[in-house]
Amino acid sequence: MKKIELPKKIPVFPLSNFIIFPKTTVPFNIFEPRYIDMINESMKSNKLIGMIQPLNSNNVDKFEPDLHQIGCLGKITSFKETDDGRYLIELRGLIRFEIIKEIGSDKKYREFEVNFEKFYHDLNVKKEELKFSDLELIFKDLKSLFEKRGFIINWKELEKQSLDETINALAMASPFSLEEKQFLLEAKNLDIRKNKIAEILSTYTHDIFNNTTLQ
């Protein structure tokens, strides 16, 4: 996708406990009527929707919770309707966005005016200068943390991907807190995200190496 093709207005799916990063693909099971409507409208146009976290996990039960300022635009790359009326979709993260303001409408779902200016580099396809050798320690510590938490990751498959795909996939799938993942999402670039992962890991691995059970 090119800069000029980015929409100024997007439908937004506020989803607690979940973050999508650029260059990652995730499955969704859509069953709530307002989001069925949202997917229907999106499939008729550009297949784009925004994913964003509610600002506070305490307000997730509100019909229109306050939201973080930064989310990620995704494109529907796979769509299937089930016999019971649910939609099974896959969403590919494209570029982060910043919320400008909410747009009032008679639609059941929420729409926002957004700006992508700070995140155009998310669209870059050039290879990053970071090397996998730079990440060996991070990967080692991540493996320890994932194994400790019972997460299973196909590391060999991950290493076949581009470096930014790998880092973003690990950031998204990691057993970090939602606040930590939002922090990683908002990191300006891949190098900073890598360093933030290392910082977060240092607190987790300190507990691991001190035989503290992680719950």
N, C-alpha and C positions, 0 to 999 in steps of 0.2 A: 504494500500500500504506500502511496505517495502522500506528501504533506497536503497537497491541494485536494486530495480525496477525503481527508478527514472531516467528519461532520462537526458542526458547531453545536448541535443539539443531539443528545443521546438519551435513550431509555436506560434507566439504572436499576440494577438488581442488588438491593442491599442484603448481603448475606453474612450473618455472624459466623464466626469460627472458620472462615474460609477466605483465602486470598489467591488471586491468580496473578502470575508474573508474565511479563513479555516473553515470547518465544517458548511458552509452555502450553500444553494441551491437556484439558481436564474434562471428564465426563460430568454431566448434570442430569438429575432426574427431576423434571419439572411437573408439578401436579397442582400447585395453587392456581385458581382460576385467573387471577390478575396477571400472573406470569405466563400462563398459557396464552393470554391475550397479547402480552408483550412479545413472545416468541413468534406468534402468528404475524404480527405487524412487521417484525424484524425480517422474517423470511420473505415477506413481500417486497422488501426494499433492499437494504444494504447488508443484511444479516449481522449487524453490529449491535452489541449491547455492552453497557458498562458494568463492571463488578466492583463493589466497594463495601467496606465494612462499616457497620454502625459504630458510632463514636464510643459508645459505652455499652458493654455487654448487659448492663442492668436495664437498658431501655429497648432491648430487642423485641419485647412484647408490644411495644407501641406500634400502631399501624404505620406511622411515618417517623421512624427514629431519626435522631440527629446522626449525621454521617461524618466520617473522616473527609478531609479535603482532597486526598489523593486516592485514586483508584486505577483500574486498568481496563482499557477497552479490549473487548474480545470479539472475534468473528466466529459465527457458527459454521463449523466445517463438516459436521455430521448431524443428521436429523432423522429420528424414527418415532413414529407414533405407536403406542402400545394398544392392545385390545381394550384396556380399561380407561383410555383417554389421556394417559400421561405422555409426556414428550421426553425421549432420551436424546440428549444432544451432546456434542463435543464442542468445546469452546477453545479457540486458539488465542492466547494473549498477544496483542499487537503492540500497544504503546500505552504508557501511563497518561492519565489526565488529571487536571486540577479543576475542581468545581468552581464555577463563577457564581451561578445562582440557579435556584429551582424555577422551573417554568410551570405555571398553573395551566391545567387543562381538565377536560372531563374524562380523561382516561383513568383506568383503575390503577395503573402503575405510574411511577414517578419519572419525570423527564427533567434533565438539567442542561443548562448552557455550560459548556466546558472549554478548557484551553489546553492545548498540547505543547505549547511553545517550549516549555522547560525540558521536554522529554523527546524531542525529535530524534535524538541519537538512539532511542530504542528501536527505530526503524532501520538502522544501519545493518547491512549484511556483511560488512568487511570483517575480517578476522581480528580478534582482539590480540593485543601484544602479550597478554598474560599467557603463561605456559602451564601445562599440567604439572611440571616439575615444581612450580611455585606453590602448588596446592596440595602437595603430597601430605604435609602435616595436617592441613585442614581436613583432607579426606580421611586420614587415619583417625583423627579425633571424632569426625562425624560418624565413621563406622562404629567406633566404640559407643557413641551415644545412641545411634540407631539400634545397635544390637542390645544395648542395655534396656531400651524401651520396647524391644520386641518388633521393631520395624525391619522389613525385609526390602533391600534395594538391590537391583541388578547392576552392580558397579561396572561390570565390563560393557554392558549396553550403554550406560551413561557416558563412558569415556569415548564412545564412537560419535557422540554428538559434538556440536561446537561448544566451546568453553562457556559462552554466555548461556546457552541452553542448559548446560550441566549445572552451573552455579544457580541459575534461577529455579531449575527443577528441584535442586536440593534445598534451597531456601523455602520453597513452597511446601515440600513434603516433610520438612524437618519437624521434630517434636518440640520446636520452640513455642513460646507463648504467642498469643495473637498480637500483643504489643510489640514483641520482638520482630514478628513477621512484617507488621506494618512499618516498623523502623527500616527493615531491609528493603521493602517495596519503595520507600521514599528515598533510599540512598541514591545519590545523583548518578553514579555510573557503576559499572561492573567492578572496577578496582576497589571503589569504596565499599561496595556490597561484600566483596571478598573479605576485606578487612573487618567489616562489621560482624560477619559470620565468625571470624577468628576471635573477635572480642567476646561475642556471646558464648562461643564454645569454651573459652578459657574459664568461664564461671561454671559451666556444666562439668567440664572435664576435671576441674579441681575437686568437685564433689565425688566424681567417679573414682579418681585416684586416691581419695581419702576414704574409700569404701563406704561412702554414704549412699544409702538406697534412694534412688530417684523414683518418686511416685508419679 
